[in-house]
């Protein structure tokens, strides 16, 4: 089977990203910056990449980012709940500082990245998240041998993809970025993922200039 090329992309910025407030499965929309990021991303991809299919989490911040790409190239977006962010349970809607103050015992497991720890009230462990993401990527990538697809998802999803592609443990300290709308390039084969390129944000250079000129 020919490999499948994947452009794995985190959604554009939201107000809760700015506030460092955990979103999880809560459906928080893009803010104005996030909408502009999505448009710059779409413009860059249409100029340099052939895209055969576009998949996105069914949460609106990811779907809206994917839709900006789809509209540029005349395609549709297929949503998949398997690309959702990690469910953070009781942590959802809280900032990191609030979690430390209100749920210190659970915050310790959060900091230590305890693989089998589950956030209270319906959260998802890192092991469960990894299994869900890897299974979803396998399911989608196998449909497109020899092609290139886009997957628009979330920071926690991108973190798992990087670890899967580089064979890093779930508890390894993160040294790679998860920037909103950064383009991350992966190669999928039945044997797993491999890393091609990570964290391309060149399409945001002009956006930064625009923001500072306001």
BELZI-V490325 format. One record per residue. N is the residue number from 1. SS is DSSP state (2 for helix, 1 for strand, 0 for the rest). PHI is phi in whole degrees, 0 to 359 (999 if undefined). Layout:
n=N ss=SS phi=PHI
n=N ss=SS phi=PHI
This chain:
n=1 ss=0 phi=999
n=2 ss=0 phi=291
n=3 ss=0 phi=291
n=4 ss=1 phi=252
n=5 ss=1 phi=272
n=6 ss=1 phi=236
n=7 ss=1 phi=260
n=8 ss=1 phi=263
n=9 ss=1 phi=227
n=10 ss=1 phi=278
n=11 ss=0 phi=302
n=12 ss=0 phi=292
n=13 ss=0 phi=294
n=14 ss=1 phi=238
n=15 ss=2 phi=299
n=16 ss=2 phi=287
n=17 ss=2 phi=300
n=18 ss=2 phi=298
n=19 ss=0 phi=277
n=20 ss=0 phi=52
n=21 ss=1 phi=259
n=22 ss=0 phi=291
n=23 ss=0 phi=263
n=24 ss=0 phi=55
n=25 ss=0 phi=273
n=26 ss=0 phi=290
n=27 ss=0 phi=265
n=28 ss=0 phi=261
n=29 ss=0 phi=282
n=30 ss=1 phi=295
n=31 ss=0 phi=271
n=32 ss=2 phi=298
n=33 ss=2 phi=296
n=34 ss=2 phi=298
n=35 ss=2 phi=296
n=36 ss=2 phi=290
n=37 ss=2 phi=301
n=38 ss=2 phi=297
n=39 ss=2 phi=292
n=40 ss=2 phi=295
n=41 ss=2 phi=300
n=42 ss=2 phi=299
n=43 ss=2 phi=298
n=44 ss=2 phi=292
n=45 ss=2 phi=293
n=46 ss=2 phi=294
n=47 ss=2 phi=277
n=48 ss=2 phi=231
n=49 ss=0 phi=229
n=50 ss=0 phi=265
n=51 ss=0 phi=242
n=52 ss=0 phi=264
n=53 ss=1 phi=198
n=54 ss=1 phi=233
n=55 ss=1 phi=241
n=56 ss=1 phi=209
n=57 ss=0 phi=304
n=58 ss=0 phi=277
n=59 ss=0 phi=280
n=60 ss=2 phi=297
n=61 ss=2 phi=295
n=62 ss=2 phi=279
n=63 ss=2 phi=296
n=64 ss=2 phi=295
n=65 ss=2 phi=295
n=66 ss=2 phi=295
n=67 ss=2 phi=296
n=68 ss=2 phi=299
n=69 ss=2 phi=291
n=70 ss=2 phi=300
n=71 ss=2 phi=294
n=72 ss=2 phi=290
n=73 ss=2 phi=252
n=74 ss=0 phi=71
n=75 ss=0 phi=239
n=76 ss=0 phi=252
n=77 ss=0 phi=251
n=78 ss=1 phi=259
n=79 ss=1 phi=272
n=80 ss=0 phi=212
n=81 ss=2 phi=297
n=82 ss=2 phi=293
n=83 ss=2 phi=265
n=84 ss=0 phi=297
n=85 ss=0 phi=297
n=86 ss=0 phi=302
n=87 ss=0 phi=280
n=88 ss=0 phi=261
n=89 ss=2 phi=55
n=90 ss=2 phi=294
n=91 ss=2 phi=288
n=92 ss=0 phi=298
n=93 ss=0 phi=90
n=94 ss=0 phi=257
n=95 ss=1 phi=275
n=96 ss=2 phi=299
n=97 ss=2 phi=296
n=98 ss=2 phi=295
n=99 ss=2 phi=296
n=100 ss=2 phi=301
n=101 ss=2 phi=282
n=102 ss=2 phi=266
n=103 ss=0 phi=225
n=104 ss=2 phi=299
n=105 ss=2 phi=294
n=106 ss=2 phi=290
n=107 ss=2 phi=298
n=108 ss=2 phi=298
n=109 ss=2 phi=296
n=110 ss=2 phi=299
n=111 ss=2 phi=296
n=112 ss=2 phi=278
n=113 ss=0 phi=55
n=114 ss=0 phi=299
n=115 ss=0 phi=299
n=116 ss=0 phi=260
n=117 ss=0 phi=285
n=118 ss=0 phi=245
n=119 ss=0 phi=303
n=120 ss=0 phi=297
n=121 ss=0 phi=64
n=122 ss=0 phi=89
n=123 ss=0 phi=286
n=124 ss=0 phi=235
n=125 ss=0 phi=288
n=126 ss=2 phi=296
n=127 ss=2 phi=295
n=128 ss=2 phi=295
n=129 ss=2 phi=298
n=130 ss=2 phi=301
n=131 ss=2 phi=298
n=132 ss=2 phi=295
n=133 ss=2 phi=292
n=134 ss=2 phi=298
n=135 ss=2 phi=297
n=136 ss=2 phi=294
n=137 ss=2 phi=297
n=138 ss=2 phi=301
n=139 ss=2 phi=299
n=140 ss=2 phi=280
n=141 ss=2 phi=293
n=142 ss=0 phi=294
n=143 ss=0 phi=284
n=144 ss=0 phi=228
n=145 ss=0 phi=299
n=146 ss=0 phi=76
n=147 ss=0 phi=244
n=148 ss=1 phi=240
n=149 ss=1 phi=234
n=150 ss=1 phi=255
n=151 ss=1 phi=233
n=152 ss=1 phi=257
n=153 ss=1 phi=219
n=154 ss=0 phi=223
n=155 ss=2 phi=303
n=156 ss=2 phi=296
n=157 ss=2 phi=293
n=158 ss=2 phi=297
n=159 ss=2 phi=299
n=160 ss=2 phi=296
n=161 ss=2 phi=298
n=162 ss=2 phi=298
n=163 ss=2 phi=296
n=164 ss=2 phi=295
n=165 ss=2 phi=286
n=166 ss=2 phi=253
n=167 ss=0 phi=61
n=168 ss=0 phi=270
n=169 ss=0 phi=292
n=170 ss=0 phi=299
n=171 ss=0 phi=265
n=172 ss=0 phi=297
n=173 ss=0 phi=301
n=174 ss=0 phi=277
n=175 ss=0 phi=242
n=176 ss=0 phi=248
n=177 ss=0 phi=278
n=178 ss=0 phi=228
n=179 ss=0 phi=290
n=180 ss=0 phi=303
n=181 ss=0 phi=64
n=182 ss=0 phi=298
n=183 ss=1 phi=265
n=184 ss=1 phi=239
n=185 ss=1 phi=252
n=186 ss=1 phi=232
n=187 ss=1 phi=238
n=188 ss=1 phi=250
n=189 ss=1 phi=227
n=190 ss=0 phi=303
n=191 ss=0 phi=276
n=192 ss=1 phi=131
n=193 ss=1 phi=263
n=194 ss=1 phi=225
n=195 ss=1 phi=268
n=196 ss=1 phi=253
n=197 ss=1 phi=197
n=198 ss=1 phi=220
n=199 ss=1 phi=76
n=200 ss=1 phi=284
n=201 ss=0 phi=239
n=202 ss=2 phi=299
n=203 ss=2 phi=290
n=204 ss=2 phi=267
n=205 ss=2 phi=301
n=206 ss=2 phi=289
n=207 ss=2 phi=295
n=208 ss=2 phi=299
n=209 ss=2 phi=297
n=210 ss=2 phi=299
n=211 ss=2 phi=294
n=212 ss=2 phi=284
n=213 ss=2 phi=270
n=214 ss=0 phi=290
